[in-house]
Amino acid sequence: MTAIETRLIERLRKLPPTRLAEVVDFVEFLAAREERALAAARLGEAFDKIDAQDLPPLSDEDIDAELQADRRERRQRQD
């Protein structure tokens, strides 16, 4: 265990339950913020990969055709 972990545990043991609940909420908030930052970074990387392909943008007709094909495929799997 690192020195900071030991120090943190010692301080936590001295807190009343209501304060411990606040600490838990704050730690969960920090963890969620970190997860969002990682997800945003992955999304940015995905956009960079898509941009690197230098493909032309999809038209409305292309999008409609993709949606229709996906819907047909889903219906076939359900049957």
Secondary structure, DSSP 8 states (H G I E B T S, - for coil): --HHHHHHHHHHHTS-HHHHHHHHHHHHHHHHHHHHHHHHHHHHHHHHHHHHTT-----HHHHHHHHHHHHHHHHHHH-
